[in-house]
């Protein structure tokens, strides 16, 4: 949900839409420095989360962060920005920060994965008393992005010694784009059996439910409305009814309509339609 008008507005938008879980940016995703959060804004955000019962809440890290880089200046900027992401999330009482692992623009992929693990371990060790998790998001493999295989995610986790505050976020669109098929019963089971072997369901904390504008193995990250892309409605029926995923937050990152940053909050018709379709796939009670 948008944070236009302040972070508490994201919780209000989630409530208007009948959400049970929420993802938001706690700072501008395309800038290195975020605006300071006032004590009053943090208190109101936490009050609204408690009042609505919307949990868990996670943030998504800035798209600029690249912990895989070998460039010392960009690496320092990325570590500083990720530290701020973690500190903001801790202040707000969030479950974790969803992070795109990084891109290998120089050096080897193995060195990039090691650099990500080393940076995250250092950041978490500096925050031993914290509870906020880092949630590594599986990527579509676009360009030089790392994290498009389950093995990449496992390598980062292993580099940290299996740190307890390192989790995983799977995105349905990214899975398809990276070559993990979910569109038949057999392919779905094969994909998640591989995930169980390589990473483990104990690491899975968040799911992004998005259809894909591009086909299997395209390595192109283009989200589509539920049932309107190459994944199709039956894939989402499998996901929302999979007992292994029961209780996990399933977050929409589907396209939105034109909203107004100020004034009364109105339901986004696209969000309403996508949420309604997903809920219709659950067994009636």
N, C-alpha and C positions, 0 to 999 in steps of 0.2 A: 504494500500500500504506500501511496505517496505521503511524504512528510511535509508537503507544502503547508505553510502556516504553523509549523512546529511539530515536534515528534508526537505530542499527544493526539494530534489530528489523525495520525495513522491508526491509532487505536480506535478512535471514533469512526473512521472509515471502515475498519474491520467489523465493528459492531453493527453498523448500518447494513453491511452485507451478510451478517449472520455467520461470520468466520469463527472457527474454533482455534486456529493458529494463525500466526502472522509473521511476515518477513518485511523488513524495511531497511533503508540506508540510514545510518546515523550521521552521515556526512556526505557531502557532494561526491558522487562516484567518479567524477572526472577532474577532480582537483586534489592537489597534494595536501592542502591544509583544510581542516574542517573548522567551522565556527564553534566557539566555545559553547558548552551547554550550561545553562544557568541552573542553580540549585532548585529554583521554582519549577523549571521545565522538567527536570528529572523527577522531582517529587510528583508532579501532576501525571507524568507518563506512568510511573509505577502505581499511582493510585487508580488510574483508569484500567490498567492491566489487572489489578486485583479485583476491581469492581465488576469487570466484564467476564473474568475467568478465562480470557483468551490466552491459552498457553499450549505449547511453548511459543515464545517469541525469539526470533533470530534476526541478526543483521547480516547484510551482504557487504563484503569488503569492497573497497574501491577497485575499479578495473585497472588502475594505474600500477598497482602493486605487482612487482615481479621479483619474487625471492629466488628465482632460478638464475638470475642474471649474473654474469661475471664482471660487469662494469661496476667499479667500486662506488661511483657516485649514485647510480641508480639503485644499487643494492642498499646503500645507507638510507636513501630516501624511502625505499620500500620497507625496510625494517622499522623506520620511524613511523611510517604511516600505519603499518600493521600493529605496532605497539599502541598507537592511539585508538585503532579499531577495538582492540582487546580491552583497553581501559574504559572506553565508552560503554561497551557491552557489559562490562562488570558493574559499572556505575548504574546502568539501567536494569540490571538483574536479568539479562538475557541468557538463554541456553548456550548460545555460541555465535561465532562469526563464520559465515560461509565464505570460503576463499577459493578462487581459481588458483591452482598451484603455481603457475608461472610459465614462461616461455623460454625456450632454449635458443637464444639468438647468437650465441657463440659457445665454443666448447662442445662437449658431448652431452647427450641426454642423461647419461648416468651421473655426470658431474653436476648437471642442473638439479636432478632429483636429490642428490646428496646435499647440495646447497640449500634447497628448500627445507629438508629435514633438519639440518644444522641450525638454520635461522629460527625455525619454529621451536626447537628444543630450547634454544637460548632464551627466546621470548617467554616461554612458559616457565622456565626455571626462574626467571626474574620476577615471576608472579605466582610464587608457590602457594600463597594463601588464597588465590583466586579460584573460581569455579567455572568461569566461562571457557567453553571448548573452542577449538579450531575445527571447523567442519570442511574437510577437503572435498571440493566439488569435482566429480568426474566430468571431463570436458569432451567436446565433440572432436577434438584433434585438429582444429582449424589452424592452418599455418604451422608455426613452430611450437604451439601449445603443448605442454606436458600434461599428464594426467588423463589421457584418453584410453588407457588400458587399466584394468584392475591391478596388473602387475606394477604399474607406476605408483598407484596409491599405496600398495603394500610396501614398496621400496621406501617411500617417504616415511611411512609409519615405522618400519623396521629401523630406519636411520635414527629415529628418536628413542629407540629402545622400547617401542610399543607404549609410548606415553599415554596415560589414562585419559588425558584431556584432548586427545586427537580422535575425531570421528570422521564420518564420510557422509556426503550428500550425493545422492544419485538423481540425475535429471533424465526423464524419459526421452526427450528430444536428443540430448547428447548421446545417450546410449545407442540409439538407432543410427545417428550420424557417424558414430565411431565404429560401427559394424556389429554391435550387439543386437541381435534380432529379438523382438518381443511380440511379433505379430502372429504367431501360431502357438498353440499349447506346447508343442515340443520345443520350439525355439526359445520360448519364454523360460521353460524349465531348465534348458541347457545353459542359458545366460545366467540365471540365478544360482544354479549349481556351481558354475565357475566362480561366481562372486563369493559364494560360501567357502569354496576351497582356497581362494587366493587372498581374500580380505576378511570375510567373516561377517555374519549378520550382527554380531555384537558391536561392530563399529558403525553400523548404519543408524543414523540419528534423524535424518531429514530426507524427504523426497521432493523433487520439483516435478510437477505433472504438467507437461507441455506436449502438444502434438508437434509434428515436424513438417516444415514446408519442403524439405529435401528428403530423398530416399535413403535406404539403408546403405551405410558406408560412404556417404557423400562427404563426410568430414566438414560439413558446413552447418553452423549453428543458426538456424532460423526457426523461431517458435511459431506455432500455429494454434488456433482455437481447437479445443478438444473435439476429436472426431472429424476434423476438417483436413487433416494431413495424412501422412504416410503411415502413422501408427494406427489410426482408426479406433472406433468406439470399443471394440472387443478387447483391445490391449488394455484400455483403462478399466474395463470390467475385471480383467485379471488382476490388475494392480490394486484396486480398492477392495477386492475380496480375498487377497492373498493373506492367509493367517500369519505368515512370517512378517508381514508389514503392519499388522494390526496395532493400532495405538501410536504409530509414527505420524508426525505431521506431514501432510501432503500439500504442498504450496503451489499455487498457480503463478506462473510468470507469462501468461498468455497476453496478447495485445489488448490494450485498453482503449476506451473511447476518449473523447476530449472532455476532461474534467475541469472544474473551476477551483483554483487554489484557495479562494476565500468564499464566505457566505455559507449557507446551509449545505451540508453534505448530501449529495444525491447518489443513489446506487448507480454504478456503472452497468449499463445493459449487457456489455460483454461479460463482465465478471458474474453478473446474475445468471446469465445463460450457461456459462461454463460450470459454475458451481452446481446449478440445478441438474445439469446433465450428469455430472459425476455422482451426485447424491442419488439420482435415479437408478444408478447401476448397483446400488447396495440392495440387499434383500429387504423387502417390506417387513415391518414389524407389527 
